[in-house]
């Protein structure tokens, strides 16, 4: 049988790849906090009720939650660079739609398209993993991961400056411009990854996930208007539960699911994901509350009367502190483990929100709150990938961390909906304008404190992990830790990828396939052609190798279940060009 390959020889990786991908991450992260400086004015600007205006924020977060697994899977199938460009293009279209309208429904549609770009962050991490040498991979992924905090932190003062001195629609045109710049830079500096996954895209899984989340969040935001015991509210909650249950059953049965739910049955993964939702809830509360508190006029008796720009600068330390906690996290986790770091981070978050209940009377106090919460959230978020990596086999880290990212996104979406509902229901009507109250702000902080308390309980149920003796295993990204683990396993397959002349083939994709035809692991060969793959269980496997400029190869092998590795040399044939 003649094998063909459509892969092109890999281009030499440019030094600009990492900063360009990190810039793309910053650009899409800006979408989450783009409208925070004008959030208190949205009901008046859009001519709608505060509970409806909440969806201008929630739609972006919800779309981001759904887009993360969708774009990741499409990138594996059709090319990560291609899907990255698609994500940025969708963001530009959404920005232009929102920039030319003041209609609520059209605005929500545009904001949802902006949020869909959040899939660019895992795509950027995947491109780094496929293209960069191991010695540069860890720091590059850490930079990409921190782009979320940097983007959110920088967006607040910049967006406030634009909104204060121009029409608020200019924010969307600024976002569109950033998106175009990112697209151009990506086209120029980032090559396409030659790596492709086999299989199909789970269309029904994507539809089911989106439908279930919308049906869940809609009654949360409108329940107070419809009545919490009304048929509409209860019916939507019931429909959400039914859709998500059916979606889960379907995901467990399909061969290539959008989200691999099998990893959730492990105790450590389950409680890490539950804690992740709570951290996600607490993360977004401060972004919704402090800017409004700072901008409300002093005539209210509790507003701090600051300009949009000052409000943005006061909240900006939240994202910057998250970024600067990485070295602290590495030291703590290297000594005590990621579970302790997660617990410590949640305790700091709880202290921040608890102190915030009494620190709402001066601008400098909001800066203190932002710094404390940034440190706590930074520690908590940094520990989650390491907890997941330490809980699953190396072959399952990608799916497990994808699910964890989805859980965090769901937490921020729920936070936006719930806090928006609370602030709308506790607002005072002043001249036909809904003005948030100090009581609403404090209730929001108490909700965040309660969420952190629940997350802390979940973290305490995590099993005790062995203390890492090598700090590189406590990585800032799941992918980096997975690579390190793959080179230290004892049981599994190892060997070299060679061509027919006996020369080593670097950066060849080696995939481990079990007897049911499912992927059980994957790795890239080193510069000397060497590879190492752990096995999840004893039995027969197929090792498939693929590299640019070579035809694909498959070889059968059996592992007996002991700790001894099985050595295999894979010789790749030359590329076959179809007639």
Phi, psi and omega in degrees: 000132181273129178261142176236157176219140179259007182284140176266154175301136184294136176281156179294132184289126180281152177293344182276352184301311184297308179296327179293316178293322177295322177298320177299320177297319178296318182298313182288330177292332178301330184298331183292324184247012184303320185260004181303319180299335182248016187297324181290339182263356185301317179303318179288319182295327182258357179063047183216175179284153179303324180294328176285320180298335178303329183289345174294329176272315185296323182299323179294315181292320180295315178298322178296321179297318181287323185291330185303306178288329182295308183291328176298315180292317179297324177296320177296324184278318191241359178118123184290320178296319179299316180287330175297314178296323177296316179300314180294323179294318177298321178298318179297316178298314178299321179296319180292321177300312180293328182291339184252017183220155169233013176278134186301308185295319178294321178297317179298319179297316178297319180292326177295320177295324175298316181293332180299339180290348180301340175296347180293333183292308175296330176295319177297319177296320178296320178297317178299316181297324183281332191250329189273148173293156186302325184291341179255352189290317184300309181294325179294316180291326176298319178295318180295318179295320181287348180297335178296311179292319180297315180298314179295321181290316182288332183295325186298304180291324181293314179296322178295319180297316180294313183294330182284330186248004179210172175299142186297338177295340178299337177300321182287324177291326174297317179297319179297320178296317177298321179296318179296317178300316180295321178298314181298314179298320179295318179298323184279318193253341188250117176281162177283143175286138178281353185283135177223143175264154176270158176115192183234169179270135183276085183295314180297325177296319179294317180295317181296319179296314180297316181296316181297319180290320178296315180297333179279318185280331181299310178292336177295317182281331185250001184301322181291330178282319181279335188100127185292340179256008181289159180296324180296312182297309182294324179295320179292320176298318179294319179296320178299314180298317181295315181296315182292325177294313178298321178299316180297318178298318180294318180297329179286341185261333183285153185287322181235079185288156175295317177232125180278102183277351183295333180289344184285347183285342179286137183303314183295320179290318181301310184286331173295318180293321177296318177295325180297320178300316181293322176294321177298320177299312184291330182298319188274342182300314184296326180290334180273329188270307189299316179300322179290318178300317182293327186269342179298141181295151180295341180297340178290342181096347179222341177295152184260356171062033181264157177286168178301319183295314179298318178300317178297319179293327180290329182268341182306325179302343178302305181290322181293321179294323176302319181292321185278356178278351183304312179297323179295316179301316182301318181292315182294315182292325179297330183267320187243346180099158183292333178297314178297321180296319178297314179298315179299316179299317180292323176298319179294320177299315179299319178296318180299313180289324177297316177293328181296336178299333180247002181245067181230021187250359180206153182297321182296333179291326178292328176295318178300316179299315182298319181294314180298312181294323178299319179295315181293314180294322178299315178295317182295312181296321182295331184280339187296312179301319180294324177296318180293314181299323180283355185251346184231158174300157182302329182289347184248005184295325181297310180295319182295318179285331173298318177294321179295321176298320177298319179298318178295320179294321177297322178299315179292325178294314178297319179301314180300316182292314184292312182293323175299319178294317180297312181294326179291321183281341179257004183285154174262144177270111180240104180061036180083002180249130178282119181249120178302148182252162176297326177299318179296320178297317182290323176298320178298316178296323178292324176297316178298319178297318178296320178297318179295323179296317177296317178298324179296320177297317178300319181295325180293335179278352178296139179293153179290128180260152177294137178294131181288135178268344179240122186297339182291343177285338175270078189268160178277353178220149182294321183295319180296316180294323179296321178296319180295318180296322184296333181270359181242000181290154178260316181269136178144207181243145175212160180166207181225149173260118183239159171268182185293343177270000180086007178273144180293146178248113181276149175056037171278143178276119179249120184245135178260123184241130182276183186291343177269003180084012181262148178290127180250357179170161178202150178202173176246142178287150179281185182298331179268011180083359185282150177215158176218132180226128175280154176249136180286337180197163178290158178140189182270140180222165171239129175258121180250131180242143180211139178210154179299133179085004180228152174284157179289158181218141175232139181222135180275147178204155180232136176246133186275355177097357178274184185274358183277133177285154177256120182276132179219135171254127180253119180258114182276132174286165177290164181294135178258122181261121182294147181289000000 
